[in-house]
Amino acid sequence: MRQSRLLIVIGILIAFVGLGLGGAQAHFNLNLNVRVFQVEHTEHGLRLYMRVPMPYLVAGERGPIGDDGLPKAPPYTTNRDEVQGLMHLVDIDALKAGSLGLGQLAAQGLKLEADGKQLRPSVLAVRAYPIGDQPGFATLDEAKAAFSTGAVFPDNVPEIYVGDTLVDVLVEYDAGGRIASYALSSTLDPNIPGQDKTANAILDYGPGGVKVFRAQGLLTEPVTITGSHASAAWTFIVEGIHHILGGLDHVLFVLCIVIGATGLGSLVSRVTGFTLGHSVTLTAGFLGYVPSGAWFIPTVELGIALSIVYAAAVAILTEEGHPARERTMFFVTFAIGMVHGLGFSFVLHEILKIDSPNLWQSLLSFNVGVEIGQLAIVLVAWPSLLLLKRLSATAWHYSRLALALACIVVAGYWAYERIPAVVDSL
């Protein structure tokens, strides 16, 4: 009895330590962390159409503290001390007067290499927009159209925060001839919380047709772009793996499936139900066959948290040798999988658009990655529990109990946090 209490306390302490971890506030807000690169092959090299949130370009240019006690404003920005702290606004006059300079910051932060040589950039045009007012950028034609207007920035916007601004940059790379493959990386480091989750979509319009590549983070490691559709699909598989392994809510639910299974057949049944459920709604949610109200996304996020609480409670109460319950659990995990699949679709929406080229290849590849990540969790957790059970049935029992209770505490806290968002959206 004393051992079980100790394990429960440890599980709860671990949960609360995890809840207490958080990032520090920064001067720049990263209200959007998606970057899009449309790459056109020309007779002389490459032409790159880039869309990037403005903080990526200027946050890393923050100056020293001035006599007024405030840091010097980065290029194309102004500082303003507000109630919530130091805020950064776009210097609209400077932007309109010297937009190519802002484009140079983008070009200097990108690195394109072909045949072992770095290509030299030439900035051709820059456009900027408030987030929500930007034109389409999902295809090469849309990217070209975005530069067809002569306005660098809308005239009807008197002021705007840097974090609410998108920048489009057109850069040409002269390689002296056609390029079959190249590597793209970036040295832009705004040092803003959330930048490690940056979603990068690279669409290459080269030999063999358009390929869509996906990478997460700041692109410090080069992404090799080739004419292979398989290499492009692999980047979406990797993203699917990263998403489920990096998303603690999905990891906890799969873990609850494992600790609640009473045998291999039970495990396969539950995992299969979850897989089929999230595969259906991942596709349906991405294609838009879901409600569009403001309440929908926070309700799904709340549902995901509550599903973990439920699955953990079931794991505690599960009895071995209950075939009727196992048949029911297949449909239960299928239904819960549909909720989690909607969460997957929200992430996919950040990196892929319905009118993007090679849509179905990218969609399928992302889902395959999710399945691989899910299988990895199962292949680690299930054998570990079996080994523990063989060594000590008592330790196995109380370890499952401690894990389930920790999941309930963490997910219960998430649910508590997410309820106000649902109420506010109604």
N, C-alpha and C positions, 0 to 999 in steps of 0.2 A: 504493500500500500504506500509506504514511504517512497519507494522507487517511482511509482506511477505519478505521485504528486510532484516529485522532483522533475520528471520529464515534462510534465505539463507546464510547470513554471518556466523551465528552460525554453520550451517552445513559445510561450507567450512573450518572454523577454526578447527572444530573437525577432519575433514579429514586430515588437514596438521599437527595437533598435532600427530595423529596416524602415519603419514609418518615419523615424526621426531624421533620416538622411535627406538632405535637400540642397539645391544649388543656391549660391549667393546671388543677390540681385545685381544686375549690371546697369550701366548708364544707357546702353542701347537695348531696345526691345526687339526681339526677333519674332515678329508677328507672323511671319511666313518663312518656312525653311525649305523651299523647293527651288531648285535651279534647273533650267532647261537649256540644252545645247543642241541646236539644229546645225548640222554640218553638211555643207554642199561641196562636192568635188568639182573643181574647175580644170581647165587646160593647164593652168599654171600652179595649182596647189589646192588650197582649201579656203572656203568662205564660211565663217562661223557666225551664227546668229545666236546670241546668248540672252537669256532673261534671268535676272538675279535680283533678289531683294537688296535694297540699297545698303543696309548695315554691313553686308559682306564686303563691300567696296571701301567703306570709310571708317568703320569701327576700329580697324587695325591701325589707322592713321592718327589716333588720339595723341594730342600734344601734351607737354609738361604743364604743371600747375602754374597759373599766372599770378599776378599781384593781387587779383581779386579773390584768390583762393579757389578758383574754378579751373579745370583743365582747359587748355586751349582747344577751341573747336576744330575738328578735323576739316579737311577741304570740303567745300560745298555744303557745309552745315553751320548752324548757329546754336549756341547754348542758351537755355533759359531755366532759371531756378524756379521750380514750381512746388506746390504743396507736397506732391508725391516724390520730390527729389529733382535732381538735375535731368532735364529733358533735352533731346536733340531734335532740332527742326531742320528741314531742308532750306538751304540758302537759295531760294528760287531764282533770284537775280543772277547769282554766280553761276548757277546751273545753265540758265539760258544763254549767258554770255560766253561760257567756255565749256560746253558739254563734252567736247572731245577730250578734255582733260580728265573728266570722270571716266570716260571710256578707256583712257590710258591706264588708270588704276586697275581696271578690269583686265586689260590686255597684259599688263605687267604681272598680274597675279596668276595668269594661266601659262601653262607650258605645254606646247605641242612638239613632239619629236617624231621625225620620220627618217628611217635609215640611219639612226644614231645621231642625227643632227637636229638641233633645236631650230624651229621655224620662227622667223622674225615677224611680229604682228604689225599690221597697219590699220588703225582705227578709221572706219569710214563714216559711221553715224552713231548717234545716241538718242534714245527716247526715254522718257520717264513718265510714270503714271501713278496716281493713287491706287492702292490695292482695291480691286473691285471695279475699276474703270478701265482696266487694260484690255486691249483687243486680244483675239485668240492667238495662241502660239503653239498649238498642238501639232501642226504640220509645217513643212517648209513653205508652202504657199501662204499660210497664215503669218509666218515669221516675216516673209518678204513684205506682205501687206502692212505689217506693223510699222514699217519704215517708210511707207508711201506718203504719210502725212508730213507736212513741213514743220509742225509744232514740236519743239523739244519737250515742252511741258504744257499742260492745259492752262489757259489764261484765266479760267474761272475758279482757280484754287488759290486763295490768298495765303494760306500757310498749311503746312502738313508735317507730321512727325516723320523722321527718317525711317522708323520701323513700319510705317504705313505706305512706303513708296517702293515701287518696282522700277528697275532700270533694264532697258534693252540696249544691247551693244552689238554692232556689226563690225566684225574684224576680218581682215583678209590676210592670208598667209601665202606668200609667194615662194614656192619651192623650185621654180624653174621647170616644172612639168607635173604630170599627173601623179597622184599618190594612191597607192593601193591600201596601205595600212599605216597606222600612226598610233602614238600613245598620248593620252591627255591626262594632265595632272594640274594641281593648283597649289599655290603658296599662300593664298588668301586665308588669313586667320584672324577673324574678328574678335575672338576670345569672348564669346557670348554663350551663356547657358543654352543648351539645346542644339548647338551647332554640330554635335556628333551625330545627331539624328537627321542631318540634312539629306534630303532626297534629291538625287541627281539623275535626270533623264537625258541620255545622249542618243540622238537620232541621226544616224549616218546614212546619207543618200549617195552611196558609192556603187562600185561594180557589184552586180548580183542583186540589186534592189535594196530597198530601205531596211536597215537593221536598227532595232531599239535596244540600247544598253542601259543598265540600271546600276547605280552605285550609291552607297550610303556614306555620309561623312563629308569631310572637306576635300577629298580627292588628293590627299597627300601622297598616296600610292597611285602610280599611273594606271589608267584603264586602257588596255590595248584594244584598239578598234580594228577589226579585220573584216573581210568579206564573208565571214562565216556566220550563218544564221544560228548555228548551234552555240557559238560563243556568246551571241547576243542573248539567246534564251537562258544560258547558264547564269547570266547576271541577275535575271529575275528569279531563278531558282535560289540563288544565294540570298536574295532579298527576302524571299519567303522563309528561308531558314532563320535568317537574322530576326525577322519579325516575331516568330513564335518563341524562339529562344530568348530574345531580348524583351519580350512582353511578359512580365511576371504574372499577369492575370491568366494568360493562356497556359503558362507553365504550371501554375497551381492547380488549374482544373484538370489537366492531363495527369498530374500527380495524384489528385483525388480519385481519378478513374482507376489508377494502378493500385492504390492502397485499398480501394473498395472492392476490387475484383477477388472472387473466391477461388479462382483457378484459371488455367490458360484459356479455356473456352469462354469463361466469363469476361476475361480481359479482351479477347478478340471481339466478342460481341459488343462490348461497350465502346471500344476504340473505333470499330467499324461504324457504329451508329453516329458517333461524333464526327467522323470523317465525312460520311455521306451528308450529314446535316450542314456542316459548314461549307462543303463544296457547292451545295445548292444555293445558299444565300450569298456566298462570296460572289458568284456570278450574277445572281439576280440583283443584289445590292449595287454592284458596280454598274450594271446596265441601267439602273434607275427604276427598277420595278419594286420600289418601296415608298412609303410615305415621305413627303418632302417637308413636312411641318418642322418647326424649330424644336419641337419636343422630341423628335424621333431619335437623334443621335444621343442626347443625354439619357434617354430611356433605355436604349440599347446598352450603354455603358453601365447603367445601374443594373440591368438584367444580367450582364456578365459577372458583376460582383456577387449578386445574389445567387447565381448558378454555382459559384464556388462554395458559398456557405452551404447550399443544399447538398452538393456532391460530397463535401467533407462530413456533413451530418450523416448522410447515407453510409459513408465508409465506416463510421463509428458503429452504426446500428446493423450493418450487414451480417446476416447469418449464413454460414456455409450450408450447401445442399438445399438451396431454395430455387429450383428451376423456374417456378412461376415468376418469382421476383426478377430473375435474370432476363426472362423474355420481356418483362416490363421495362427493365433498365435499358434495353436496346432502343426502345422508342423514346425513353427519357433522354438518353444521351444524344439521340438524333435531334430532338427538339432543342436541347441546349446547344448542340452544334450549330443549329440554324441561327441562334443568337450570336454566337462567337463569329460565325461567318460574316455577319453584317459588320462586326468590328473589323475583320480583315478587309472588307470592301472599302471601309472608310480610309484605311491606310493606302490601299491601291489607288484610290481616287487622287491622292496627293501626287502620285508619280506617273499616272497614265490617264489619258482622256479617251472618251468613247470614239472619237474620230482619229485617234492615233494610228499610225501604220502598224501592221502586224499585231493587231489587237488580240486576237485569239491565241496566238503563240505566246505573247507576254502574259496573258491571263492564265493560261494553262501552266506555264512555267512557274509563275508565282505560287499557284496552288500546289504544284509538285513540291516546291520548296517547303511550304507549310507542312506537307505530309512527312517529308524527310525530317524536319525539325521535331515534329510530334513523335515520330518513330524513334528518334534518338533519345528523347526523354524516357520513353517506355523501355528501351533496351538498356538503359542505365538503371532505372528505378526498379523494374520487375526482378531482374536477376539479383540485385542487391537485397531486396526483401526476401527472396527465396533463400539466399545464403544465410541471412540473419535468422530466418525461421528454422533452418537446419541446425544452426549453432545453439539457438536458445528460443524456444517458443514464447517464453515470457518476455524476453527483450523485443522480439518481433511484435508482439501484441501491444506493448506499451509504446514502442517507437511509432507504430501506425497511429495510435491514439494521440501522441504528442504532435505528429505531423498534421493530423486532421484538425486538432484544436488550434494550431498555429495558423492554418489556412482560414479557419473560421474567424479568428481575430483580425487578420490582415484584410480579408475580403469584407468582413463586417464593417471595418473602419472605412474602406473604400465606399461601401454602400451609404454609410452615414454622410460621407463627403459629397456624394453624387446626388443625393435626394434634393438638396436645394436647387441644383441646376435643372432638374426635372420640373419642380414646382414653379420656378421662375419662367420656364418656357411655355407653360400652359396658359 
